[in-house]
Amino acid sequence: KSCRDQSENREKRDSISMKSENSSDQNQDSNSNQPMNVLLNREIFKTSLKLHALRVPTSKCTQLVKSLKGKLVQQNKLKTVIPDLDPEKRIIVLGQKIQNSSQLPDSCTSLLKSNEIDFIDHTVELGYDDFSAEDAIKLILPPALTEKGTPTSYESVGHIAHLNLRSEYDPYKFQIAQILLDKNPRLKTIVNKTGKIENEFRVFPMELLGGDPSLETELKESKCTFKFDFGEVYWNSRLQEEHDRLVKKFKKTDVIFDMFAGVGPFAVPAAKNVGCLVYANDLNPKSFHYLNENAKINKVEKLIQTFNLDARDFATKILKGDETNKPKDVNHIVMNLPAMAVEFLDVFRGIYENSPAERPLPSIHCYGFSNAPDPKADIVVQAEKFLGGKIVPLDVHNVRNVAPFKEMLCLSFVLPKEIAFLSSDLKRKQEGEEPLQKKPKSEENDSDKIE
């Protein structure tokens, strides 16, 4: 599909590459958060494509096209059948691999011999609009990079395309962004991930490569509408299948406890599609803002109670209760913070200490990462370490591979009774602390005396 004159276009490509490298350097010296106005040289895409074709009677065109399956031109946007100067005939354009008539099927060669059809030369003038995004990006990259693959994949987040380009593509990143904008009309903004997620709000650093600088977007997922600023909250469109999988486990009568709710990818579908009551929390004020907005957009604000707390404080407030809140019973606890959710499992130690023994125990769905040889066994070990007791898994689901030898998993289990009802004294003892000593009754009485 690389339809170009190699020597001429290599010179054009090298020229644009040098311009790109210089522009990239200038961009880094100025404001790295703003895209450069780097012009994509569309002249390098102009080329003549020399092919062969068949001039055939209109009445035989459809039958011949079927017999030529796999032998027709496949260049993006090129038509396989075009009109001829003779209104009674059509031109069937053949692929680049067809160099002579002997490569045609018998149905064609017999007609050629009887002069009912003609094997002719056919030249097509190609321009930028005739190239797919992949072919256009290949043309601006040096062969050493195209051998490693063409960086055309991206995560679609509403009107935003989120790239994760390797450093070797940096000199060409602005041209890549422009091509993606040109070839995908629904895209308005191109951003590129520039580092790992290392902040408490799970927001990754990014740079704007092209298009509209606004990162507030709106999208549909799981029959719900979500609105958020992609630069200020965490969102991963690749997790839609996982969101749906877990929500399908919920029943209308269930109460959901979402500790790291984000903008609501679990909470909103659970309320809207299932009818669950949801307690949803996120520490990020921006996520909390959009969580409330998404509840309103989807008309489930009466089913979702939102909180902007640390997850441990949230668990204590709702599950254990305090001076102003009675403990709430929940059926499912969602812990969607794979980088550290297991570390929060210790909050459930003694969470029901002062509750009736018959209080129902919730199912916990805890997400985590593992690079161990047996990831499913490892995530159980991780969870037991922080929970402080044995777990009987209901399910260990492999969500996705996030990097070589690194898996994202969801561990589902019922909160063990001995953990939930753990006494404060036993908890302190297990943690290496001395149990609190009660004062003798006489001392308690003395302390109440007025001097």
N, C-alpha and C positions, 0 to 999 in steps of 0.2 A: 504493500500500500504506500510505500515511500515514493511517491510520484514526483520525481524532480531530477533535474540534471545535477549529478553529484558534484562536479568540480565547480560549477558556477554558484550553486547554492551554499557550498561549504564556505566560499569566500564571503558571501552575504552573512552567513551565520556567525563566522568569526568576527565580522565587523560589529554585529549587534551584541555579541558576547562581550567585546571590549567596552562598548558603551554601557552595558549592564553592570560590569564590574566597577567602572568609574562611578556610575550613578549610585551603586550600592555603598561604596566607600563614602560618597558625599552624604548619603542619607544617614549613615552611622555617625558622621561628624555633626549633624544637625539634630533633629528630633526623631529618635528611632521609633517613636510611637505613631508617627504619621507616614502614610505611604508616599513614595516619590512619584512625581508626574513623569514616569518613564514611558516614552512612546514606544509602542510595539511597531516595528517596521514591517508593515504588511506587504511591502514590495517583494520580500524574499519568498513569498508564497506563490508568486506568479510563475507559472511553468507550463510548458506544452507537453501533453501526455499523448504519445504516439501509440495507437492501438490498431486493432483490426475489427472489422464489422461485417455483417451480412446484410445485403440489400435484398429484401424478400417481398413477395406479394402480400398485401394486407390480409388476404384470406388465409394465408398459411402462417401468419405471424404467431398467433397464440400457441399453435401446436409445436412450432419450432422452439419457442421460448421454453416450453416444458421439457423438450428433449435436450436442451442446452443447460440444464440445471448444474450449477457448479462451474460453469465455463463463461459466465457473464461478468461484466465489469462490476466490481464491488467497491469502487471508490465512493466515499461519502458524498451523498447528494447527487451523484450522477445517475441519470435515467438509463435503464437498460434498453429501452425502446424509444426512438425519436422519429419524427416525421422525415420523409424524404422529399426532394424537390418534385418527384413524381407523386401526385396524390394517391395513386393506386398502390404505392409501395411504402415500406417501413424500413428503418435501419435498426438492426439488433446489434448493440455494442458488446463486443467480446472482452474478456479479461486479459490482463497483461501476459498471462502465461501462454495464451494462444498466439503462436508465432506463424503458423501456416495451416492450411486447410486440412492436412492429414491428422490434425489433433481433434477434428470435429467428429461427432457420432455419425454412424452410417446413414441416419435419416437426412443428414445435411449433405454428405458427400454424393449421394445419389441425385439429389436435386442440383448440386453443383455441376455434375456431369451432363445433366440434361439442360443446363443453362437457365433453370427456373429461378435460381438465386445466384447472387454474386458475392465473392469474397473480396473485400475492399480494404484499403487503408483508411484509417479514421483518426483524426487529430482533435484532441479536446484541449481548450485553453482553460487552465485552472487558476483560481485565485484564492484568497484567504477564506472566503465564504464556503469554498468547496471542501475544506479540510475539517475533519472531526477534531475535537479537543485533543485527543490522544495523538493524532497525526501532526497537528500543529505544534504541540509541545515537543514532539520528537524532532521536528525541524529546527527548533531553536537551541536544542541541546547538542553537545559534542557526542560523537559515537561512544566514547568511554562511559558516558552517563546513561545513554539509551540502552546500552548492554545490561545495565543494572535494573532497568525497568523505567517506565514513564510515570511520573508522579501525577496521576489524574484522579486518584481516589481521595475522597474527603468525607467528613461527617456533615450532613445537611442539618442545620438548625434553623428552621424557618427560612428567612431570606439570606442566611449566613452560611458560607462554606468554611468549615474549619479544617485547615491543612495541618499536617505534621511533617514538614519537609526536613530531610537530612541536611546537614550543613553544606554538603557538596553542591546542593542546588541553590545556595544563597545568591550567587551572581545572576540567577535567572528567575528568582522568585516573583519579581514584579511583573515580568512578562507572562509567567505561568498564571498569575492571578488575572491578568487582563484577558488572556485566552479563555479562562474558565468563565469570566463574566460575559464575554462575547458569545460563547457557545451554549450558555445556560441562561436563557432570559429570566428565569425565576430567581436567579441569584442576584443579590444587590450588594453584598459585602463579602470580602475574602479576608480571613484572618489566619495567622500561622502560629502554632504553639511554639514558644521559645524556651520552655524549661519545664521542670517537674512541678507538681502540686506540692508546695511546701508551706502553705499557710493554713491557719485553723479553719478557714471558711471553704476550703477545697476548691478555690478558684485558681486556675492555672494562668501563668503569664502568657501574653500573646501580643502579636504585632499586627497592625492593620496593613494589608498589602494592596488593597484596592477597593473602590466602590464607596458606598455610603458609610460614613464613620459611625453611624448609630448602631449600637449593638442591642437595642431593645427590639425584641422580635416576638412573634406569635406563631404557634404551630398547633397542629392537631395530633393527639396520640390517645389511643384507647378510648375513642369516642368522646374525648375531652379536649378543651381548648386550654393551652398554657401560654401565659405571657410572662416574660422575664427579660432582664438585661444579661446577656451572655457573658459580659465582662465582669459581672459582679456576683454571679451565683454559679453553682455547679449544675450542669446538665449534660447528659450523655444519651444521645438518640439511639445508640447501639443497645441500650438496656430495655427498650420497649418490650421485647419478648419476655424478659425476666419480670418486668412490672406486671404484665398480663398473667404470667404463670402464677405468681404469688397471690394476686388479687382473686384469681379463680378459686382459691382455697377458702375464701371468706364466705360466710352466710349473712343474710340480711340481719339476723339477730345478733351478730357478733359485734363486739366493741374492739376497735383497733387502737393500738398505742404506738405511734410512729415517733421514735426518739430523734431521728435525724431526717426530718421530712423534706428538707430542701424546699422547692417551690410546689411540691405536692404530687410527684409522679406515682406514689402509692396511695396517698391520702385521698386525692380528688377522685380517681376511678373507684376506690373502695366505697366512697360516699355516693357518687353519681350512678355507677353501674350496678352496685350491689345493694346500696341502701344502708350501709354500716354507719354507726356513730364512730367518729374518729377523734382522738386526741392527738394533735400533730404539733411537733416542736422543732424549731431550728435555732441555733445560736446566732447565725448570720442575720443581722437586721434587714438586709436586702432580701434574703430568702423569705424571711418572715413577712415582709411587705407583699411580695408577689404570691406567697402562699394564701394570704388573705384575699388578694385580688383574684386569684384563680378560683377560690371558693365562691366568690361572688359571680364571676363570669359564668361558672358552671351551675349556678343557682343551688349550691349545697352548703351555704354558709351556716345554715341551721344544724347541719349534721357534723360540721368540722369545728372543733374548738382549738384555737391556735395559741401557741406559747413561744416566747422568745427567751429561752432559758438554757443554761448548761444542762446537758442530758441527765446528769446525776440529780440535779436539783428538780428537774422535771419529773423523774421517776419517783423521787421522794414525795413531792407535792401531790401527785395523782395517786400513786399506788399505796403509799404509806399514810398519806394525809398529814395535816398540820392543824394548828389552832383554828383555822378558818375553813378548812376543806376536809370533808370526810373521805376516807379511802374509796377509790373507784375500782370495781372489778373489770378486768379486760380479758379478752379471749386470745388476741394475737398481739405480740410485741415485735415490731419491725425495727431492726438495727442496721440501717443501710449506710454504714460508714466503713467500708472494707479495710481502709488503712489502719483503723484502730478500734473498731467496734468491740472486738473481744475484750479489750482493756476496760470497757465499761460494764462488763458482766458482773463485776464485784458489787455493783450497786444492789443486786438482787439478794445478797447475803443478809438474811434477816428482814427482808422487806415486808414480810407478813408477820413479824414477831408478835405483835399485839392483836392479831386478827383471829377470828373463830377458826377452829381446826378444819371446818368443812368449807372454808373459802376456796373457790375454784382456782386451779392453777393454769396460767396461760401458756400457750405455745410461743416459743421465742424463735425468731428467724434472724439469725446473726450472719452478716456478710463479712468475708475476710479474704485475705490473700495467702497463698502458699507457694513456695518454690521447692518444697520437699519432693522426694521421689514418689511418695504416696500422699498427694495433697489432701485427699478425703480423710485419711487417718490423722494427718497433721493438724487439720483445722479443729478436729475434736480435741486433740491434746492441747492446742492453744486455748480453746474455750474452757476446758476443765481447769487449767492452770489459774485463770483469773476468776472463774466461778467458785473455785474451792471445793469441788466435789465431782463425782462421776456423772456422766451424761449418757442417756440412752437415746441415740439419735432417731428421730422420726424419718429424717431424710438428710442426705448430704448431696446437694445439687451442684454440679459443675456449671457455673454461669457462662464463663468465657475465658479464653486465653488472652491475657493482657500484654504479655511479653514472652520471649523465649524462656521456658522453664518457670513461668509464673502464672498461676491460675487464680481466678476469682471464683469463690464458692459461697454457697448459702447453706448454713447449718441450721436445721430445724429440730427443736426438741422441746419437750414439756419441762417447764421449770421444776426441778426436783423439790419435793416437799421438805426434805431435810435442809435444803438451802434456803428456801423461802421463809421457813419458820425458825430459822437459826436464832438462838437467844443471844443477846448482847454479850453476856459473859463468855459463852462458848466462842463467839466470834472474836472477841478480844484475845482469848486464850490461843486460838488458832493463828492469830496474827502476831503472837509473841508478846502480847501485852497482859498486864495483870488485871484480873476482873475487878470491877469497881466494888469497894468494900462498903456495905451498908453500915450506917451509924448505929450504935447500940440505942435501944429504945429510950433509955434514960437521957442520953445525949440529945436525941431528937426532941424530947420534951423540954430539956434545959434550953435548947436553942429558941424555943418558942416563948420563953419567959421574958417579961419586960423588966429591964433593970430599973 
